[in-house]
Amino acid sequence: MKPLNKSIKDSLEFHGWKEYEGDNPMYIGAWIRNDVVMTIHPGRTIKNMFHVAFLTPEANNTRFITQAVLLDIIESNQA
């Protein structure tokens, strides 16, 4: 799997997302903010496309989005 680019990692950290540091294999590579877990995987064939999944206490949501939308999500107050 390709790593996230620096601008995305920087934006995640700036907006309060922390990379998961535990040993639960389900969350390896995930980002956490408050009670939301987000996994981000760069697309393999389309540049600047990402597979993003959110896990919250209420529900989970998976989608395939562009980098611009991803940065908007990261910067918003809600995931």
Secondary structure, 3 states (H helix, E strand, C coil): CCCCCHHHHHHHHHCCCEECCCCCHHHCCCEEECCEEEEEEECCCCCCEEEEEEECCCCEEEEEEEHHHHHHHHHCCCC
